[in-house]
Amino acid sequence: MIETYAYARAGFLGNPSDGYFGKTISFLVRNFRARVLLYPSSRLEIKPSKADMPVFENLEDLYLTTRWRGYYGGIRIIQALLVRWMDYCRERGIPLPNRNFTIEYETTIPMRLGLGGSSAIVTAALRALCQYYGLEIPRPAMANLVLETETRELGVPAGLQDRVIQVYEGLVYMDFDRALMERQGYGNYEPLDPAQLPQVYLAYRTSLSEGTEVFHSSVRERWLRGEPEVVEAMRTWASYAERGRAAMQAGDYDALGRLIDANFDLRARIYDVGEGNLRMIQTARRVGASANFAGSGGAIVGSYKDRRMYDELVAAMAPLGVAVIQPAICEQGSSRGL
């Protein structure tokens, strides 16, 4: 039996320029994970998890579950991965032995909060497939394959950021320069030392949320039309990631905090962020923490100065139905306190 994992992620700076030839910094959030089991069987089977089961306690349970998880579980994305996986192997002349298997999954990642829940399932499943068939896929190609599963097969608007950090893990600076992407098919991905981070938090809503596809509904069309405000915003977000990397390496956490705040402030001018998301940002800033979206809404990330500020943040977020955690970025026992 093969057992593989992939973890949630948080966009730290540069979001959402990854899908627009920009630059970003992201880190892994090991507090939440997707787990995949794969083992030989007489037929090929994708087993449903709880999120795929159409059984509910009552109408209220159906309503709340659907608003929280959406209309789809993980079966469709694993099936999409298997189709894309076969295309990938055929395009490269890689023979696949006729070996059936059963694949099953479970996830603890809060869904529809922009924490990379769907891509984590795909990444964990892809790792299991690679082990089962004894194949090694370079990490940049693996991130591309995860992205193509969602964009090509399922038509989900998405960028590479989630997939890169879930494949590389840790803390990564990503450069998606257009010329670079067109020349080699992927960006430059630079692992950074998580010990250079300040104290960081992740806060996320525990109530109803809307999906990524809603948040990104019109910005891509505006960018493709060359709308100056959107084009310039993408360049600015990319510069925040570049400057943020320099600030971390210099230990200038005040400058880093200002960039985190500026990242969201620009986002609020381009996107409709919603009242609930705005309250989360405002609440974090009232206690002195910096705050930016961790993804596409429903979760925020930022820096704080000390334990007292963190405790104040937890207390202030509780009435909003928002949980606050200290993200586990590295495996236990590695880089300091993360």
Secondary structure, DSSP 8 states (H G I E B T S, - for coil): -EEEEEEEEEEEESTTGGGGT-EEEEEEEEEEEEEEEEEE-SS-EE---GGG----SSHHHHHHHHHHH-S--SHHHHHHHHHHHHHHHHHTT-------EEEEEEE-S-TTSSS-HHHHHHHHHHHHHHHHHT----HHHHHHHHHHIIIIIT-----SHHHHHHHH-SEEEEE--HHHHHHHSS-EEEEE-GGGS-SEEEEEESS----HHHHTTTHHHHHHTT-HHHHHHHHHHHHHHHHHHHHHHHT-HHHHHHHHHHHHHHHHHHS---HHHHHHHHHHHHTT---EESSSSSEEEEE-SSHHHHHHHHHHHGGGTEEEE----S-TTSSTT-
